[in-house]
Amino acid sequence: MADRVYLDWNATTPLRAEARAAIAAALDLVGNPSSIHAEGRAARGMVEQARAAVAAAIGAEARSVVFTSGGTEANTLALMPGLRIGSQPSEQLVNSAIEHASVLAGGRFAPEHIDTVRVTRDGVVDLDHLRSLLAGRPPALVSVMLANNETGALQPVTDIGGIVHAAGGVLHVDAVQAFGKITFNINDLGADLVSLSAHKIGGPKGVGALVLGSNLAGLAPLLRGGGQELGRRAGTENVAGIAGFGAAVAAAIPAMAADMSRIEKLRNRLETGLRQTQGSEGGIVIAESAPRLANTTLFAVPGLRAETAVIGFDLAGIAVSSGSACSSGKVRSSHVLEAMGFGPELAQSAIRISLGWSSSETDIDRCLQAWRKLAGNLTKRDHETELERF
């Protein structure tokens, strides 16, 4: 596997050395973080150190960080009726059409209390449509991701926060894909809840956080029992995972600006090469005209089967994806592209290539070399025979 090229960083990232060391140290601790003896206090110290690191990274208070099993649980915990900033609780959920599956599932809202806001052709939330959905109605909980996991498009969350709060509502921001790639502050965003995940920034899989704004009220736990996490999530904390999360944050945030500047240059070179390759006629970079994450390219060529191309790349030693990696390994038409107004042919042909801190010029060279072999060959008409050549 050493000769493989990993270009699926939006799905998950390699474990940082700092996170690995923190996990190992935590695994050597015997204490339960709820115990008051020395062993328990040592475990508690690791949890609280990580909590402070996560909070500081987005300008929140440490006591507002609720550790979870990941981004999906954080989103589900956030999506509940009754959340409020003022005196009137939210009764309706409004989410965008391009949200992660865990948000589209609606959390604890009944289906009849969920509305969907449109997005533009660039994959950006339609602010006028959002205003119309909120006008003249009881306060709503609005859930919008900061950066789309497939296209990398950044959402105008600060503007959205102003619209939501003017209507008396609450704003939840799924920042799982944005965290560690762009700088943001929970207060500047106008967010009342923010979801994060460790494995997108070099931490371990299976740990995340929901960060609460200082004025939020009404949150009820999904898991009840021992009263951990200040009564907001029961169950003994995953000390090793949380320690790894905190260490990954401490390593990632200071290096972020330099990493993303270098990565953006690699991405631009990649996109130029994809377009210039023979057989890429008609190919487009999705959401190219919108502000995007520096590391993300979603490239589509009409007639190309994404599933076949992903397999072809894999056989060439390169890991890419067809979009979200959260569908049990299945390759299916992108709901994000459909929401953006692209037809089924293009929605089924998009390849996502995402870079990270160790991505190199050599990785881009290998990716483009593989693409030159694949482009023009892998089509709906002949994809089965072409696969036999690899």
NORQUIUR-V444686 format. One record per pair of residues at least 12 apart in sequence whose C-alpha atoms are under 6 Angstrom apart, sorted by the first residue. I is the first residue (numbers start at 1). J is the second residue. Records with the same first field share a line. If there is no record, write none. Layout:
BEGIN
I=J, J
END
This chain:
BEGIN
4=317, 318
5=318
6=318, 319
7=319, 320, 353, 354, 355
8=320, 354
9=354, 355, 356
10=354
11=325
12=199, 200
13=199, 200, 202
14=202
15=202, 203
16=202
18=247
19=203, 244, 247, 248
22=243, 244
23=240, 243, 244
26=240
27=240
31=43
46=243
50=243, 246
53=246
58=185, 186
59=185
64=211, 212
65=211
66=209, 210, 229
67=208, 209
68=207, 208, 209
69=206, 207, 208
70=197, 206, 207, 208
71=196, 197, 208
72=102
74=195, 209, 210
76=107
79=107
80=108
82=218
83=217, 218, 219
84=217
85=215, 216
90=139, 140, 141
91=140
92=113, 114, 140
93=114, 140, 141, 142
94=114, 115, 116, 142
95=116, 142, 143, 144
96=116, 117
97=116, 118, 339
98=336
117=130
120=340
121=340
122=287, 290
123=340
124=155
139=168, 169
140=169
141=169, 170, 171
142=171
143=172, 173
144=173
145=173, 174, 175
146=175
147=177, 178
149=177
150=323
151=298
152=292, 293, 296
153=291, 292
154=291, 292
158=189, 190
161=190
171=191, 192
172=192, 193, 194
173=194
174=194, 195
175=195, 196
176=196, 197
180=201, 253
192=212, 213
193=211, 212, 213
194=210, 211
195=209, 210
196=208, 209
198=245
202=248
203=244, 245, 248
207=241
221=233
259=357
263=295
264=294, 295
277=372
279=375, 376
283=300, 301
284=299, 300
285=298, 299
286=298
295=354, 355
296=354
297=352, 353
298=351, 352
299=350, 351
300=349, 350
302=346
303=379, 380
304=349, 378, 379
305=349, 379, 380
306=322, 349, 350, 351
307=331
320=353
321=351, 352
322=350, 351, 352
323=352
333=347, 348
334=347
END
